[in-house]
Amino acid sequence: MNDEPLLSLAREATDDALVPYSEFRVGAALLTDGGETYTGANLEVSNYSNSLHAEEVAVARALMDGAASFEAVAVASSEPDLITPCGMCRQTLAEFCSPGLRVVCEADDGTRTFTLGDLLPAAFDGDGLP
């Protein structure tokens, strides 16, 4: 499967990042099973822990629009190194996506593709909650 168009949308989304402190831009593009895409960019606040990550923004936009089933997410950054979703974003993705979700990551030597299950093999889920 050609994930370059999805990764291109993630790269474009980095332009929307609001990163006055770190200057580390991240963009994400989430593809639904129906072929729609939703993008997100990181939005920093001064205490970092309240910042929004690109993947979270893309998921929120998709869910608010009624999307419920996802095929892939692409992540790109302003830095040439390999970028993968952080642990918090992996958990957010696991809440709304299957372990088979393709995670397409930009790297300095091209792209690397994982499944969400590979990145978060024993994800916590709500099954055990009352």
LODO-801790 format. One record per residue (C-alpha): residue number from 1; residue in one letter; z, y, x. Coordinates in steps of 0.2 Angstrom, whole numbers, always signed. Each point is the difference from the previous one (the first is absolute). Example, Ala and Ser with C-alpha at 12.3 -4.5 7.8 and 13.67 -1.06 7.14 Angstrom:
BEGIN
<i = 1 aa = A w = +39 v = -22 u = +62>
<i = 2 aa = S w = -3 v = +17 u = +6>
END
This chain:
BEGIN
<i = 1 aa = M w = +0 v = +0 u = +0>
<i = 2 aa = N w = -4 v = +17 u = +6>
<i = 3 aa = D w = +16 v = +11 u = +0>
<i = 4 aa = E w = -8 v = +14 u = +9>
<i = 5 aa = P w = -2 v = +11 u = -15>
<i = 6 aa = L w = +18 v = -2 u = -5>
<i = 7 aa = L w = +6 v = +4 u = +18>
<i = 8 aa = S w = -12 v = +15 u = +0>
<i = 9 aa = L w = +10 v = +6 u = -16>
<i = 10 aa = A w = +16 v = -3 u = +9>
<i = 11 aa = R w = -6 v = +11 u = +15>
<i = 12 aa = E w = -5 v = +14 u = -12>
<i = 13 aa = A w = +17 v = -1 u = -8>
<i = 14 aa = T w = +8 v = +5 u = +17>
<i = 15 aa = D w = -7 v = +17 u = -3>
<i = 16 aa = D w = +12 v = +2 u = -15>
<i = 17 aa = A w = +15 v = -4 u = +10>
<i = 18 aa = L w = +14 v = +13 u = +0>
<i = 19 aa = V w = +8 v = -3 u = +17>
<i = 20 aa = P w = +8 v = +16 u = +7>
<i = 21 aa = Y w = +13 v = -9 u = +11>
<i = 22 aa = S w = -8 v = -16 u = +7>
<i = 23 aa = E w = -18 v = +5 u = -1>
<i = 24 aa = F w = -3 v = -19 u = -3>
<i = 25 aa = R w = -13 v = -1 u = -14>
<i = 26 aa = V w = -1 v = -16 u = -10>
<i = 27 aa = G w = -13 v = -4 u = -14>
<i = 28 aa = A w = -1 v = -15 u = -11>
<i = 29 aa = A w = -13 v = -6 u = -13>
<i = 30 aa = L w = +5 v = -13 u = -13>
<i = 31 aa = L w = -14 v = -10 u = -8>
<i = 32 aa = T w = +3 v = -8 u = -17>
<i = 33 aa = D w = -7 v = -16 u = -6>
<i = 34 aa = G w = -11 v = +10 u = -11>
<i = 35 aa = G w = -8 v = +10 u = +14>
<i = 36 aa = E w = +9 v = +16 u = -2>
<i = 37 aa = T w = +8 v = +8 u = +15>
<i = 38 aa = Y w = +16 v = +11 u = +2>
<i = 39 aa = T w = +4 v = +10 u = +15>
<i = 40 aa = G w = +16 v = +7 u = +7>
<i = 41 aa = A w = +6 v = +9 u = +15>
<i = 42 aa = N w = +17 v = +2 u = +8>
<i = 43 aa = L w = +10 v = +15 u = -5>
<i = 44 aa = E w = +15 v = +5 u = +11>
<i = 45 aa = V w = +16 v = +9 u = -3>
<i = 46 aa = S w = +12 v = +6 u = +13>
<i = 47 aa = N w = +12 v = -14 u = -2>
<i = 48 aa = Y w = -14 v = -14 u = +2>
<i = 49 aa = S w = +9 v = -12 u = -11>
<i = 50 aa = N w = -6 v = +9 u = -16>
<i = 51 aa = S w = -18 v = +0 u = +6>
<i = 52 aa = L w = -13 v = -9 u = -9>
<i = 53 aa = H w = -11 v = -12 u = +9>
<i = 54 aa = A w = -19 v = -1 u = -3>
<i = 55 aa = E w = +1 v = -18 u = -7>
<i = 56 aa = E w = +14 v = +5 u = -12>
<i = 57 aa = V w = -10 v = +15 u = -7>
<i = 58 aa = A w = -16 v = -11 u = -2>
<i = 59 aa = V w = +10 v = -13 u = -10>
<i = 60 aa = A w = +9 v = +13 u = -11>
<i = 61 aa = R w = -17 v = +8 u = -4>
<i = 62 aa = A w = -7 v = -17 u = -5>
<i = 63 aa = L w = +14 v = -5 u = -10>
<i = 64 aa = M w = +1 v = +17 u = -9>
<i = 65 aa = D w = -18 v = -2 u = -4>
<i = 66 aa = G w = +3 v = -18 u = -8>
<i = 67 aa = A w = -6 v = -11 u = +14>
<i = 68 aa = A w = +9 v = -16 u = +2>
<i = 69 aa = S w = -9 v = -12 u = +11>
<i = 70 aa = F w = -6 v = +4 u = +18>
<i = 71 aa = E w = -12 v = -8 u = +12>
<i = 72 aa = A w = +3 v = +10 u = +17>
<i = 73 aa = V w = +8 v = +15 u = +8>
<i = 74 aa = A w = -7 v = +8 u = +15>
<i = 75 aa = V w = +11 v = +11 u = +12>
<i = 76 aa = A w = -6 v = +13 u = +13>
<i = 77 aa = S w = +9 v = +12 u = +11>
<i = 78 aa = S w = -3 v = +15 u = +11>
<i = 79 aa = E w = +4 v = -11 u = +15>
<i = 80 aa = P w = -11 v = -13 u = +8>
<i = 81 aa = D w = +12 v = -14 u = +1>
<i = 82 aa = L w = +2 v = -14 u = -13>
<i = 83 aa = I w = +9 v = +6 u = -15>
<i = 84 aa = T w = +7 v = -12 u = -13>
<i = 85 aa = P w = +11 v = +4 u = -15>
<i = 86 aa = C w = +18 v = +3 u = +4>
<i = 87 aa = G w = +13 v = -12 u = -7>
<i = 88 aa = M w = +4 v = +12 u = -14>
<i = 89 aa = C w = -18 v = +1 u = -5>
<i = 90 aa = R w = -2 v = -19 u = +2>
<i = 91 aa = Q w = +14 v = -2 u = -12>
<i = 92 aa = T w = -7 v = +12 u = -13>
<i = 93 aa = L w = -17 v = -9 u = +1>
<i = 94 aa = A w = +8 v = -16 u = -2>
<i = 95 aa = E w = +8 v = +6 u = -16>
<i = 96 aa = F w = -17 v = +4 u = -8>
<i = 97 aa = C w = -12 v = -11 u = +9>
<i = 98 aa = S w = -3 v = -18 u = +4>
<i = 99 aa = P w = +4 v = -8 u = +17>
<i = 100 aa = G w = -19 v = -2 u = +2>
<i = 101 aa = L w = -3 v = +19 u = +0>
<i = 102 aa = R w = -12 v = +4 u = +14>
<i = 103 aa = V w = +8 v = +13 u = +12>
<i = 104 aa = V w = -14 v = +8 u = +10>
<i = 105 aa = C w = +7 v = +10 u = +15>
<i = 106 aa = E w = -9 v = +12 u = +11>
<i = 107 aa = A w = +2 v = -4 u = +19>
<i = 108 aa = D w = -6 v = +7 u = +16>
<i = 109 aa = D w = -12 v = -15 u = +2>
<i = 110 aa = G w = -6 v = +0 u = -18>
<i = 111 aa = T w = +9 v = -7 u = -15>
<i = 112 aa = R w = +12 v = -14 u = -3>
<i = 113 aa = T w = +3 v = -9 u = -16>
<i = 114 aa = F w = +16 v = -8 u = -6>
<i = 115 aa = T w = +6 v = -7 u = -17>
<i = 116 aa = L w = +16 v = +8 u = -7>
<i = 117 aa = G w = +8 v = -17 u = +1>
<i = 118 aa = D w = -4 v = +0 u = +19>
<i = 119 aa = L w = +8 v = +17 u = +3>
<i = 120 aa = L w = +15 v = -4 u = -12>
<i = 121 aa = P w = +2 v = -19 u = -1>
<i = 122 aa = A w = +17 v = -1 u = -10>
<i = 123 aa = A w = -1 v = +16 u = -11>
<i = 124 aa = F w = +15 v = +4 u = -11>
<i = 125 aa = D w = -5 v = +0 u = -18>
<i = 126 aa = G w = +8 v = +4 u = -16>
<i = 127 aa = D w = +1 v = -18 u = -6>
<i = 128 aa = G w = +18 v = -1 u = +4>
<i = 129 aa = L w = +5 v = +16 u = -8>
<i = 130 aa = P w = +9 v = +0 u = -17>
END
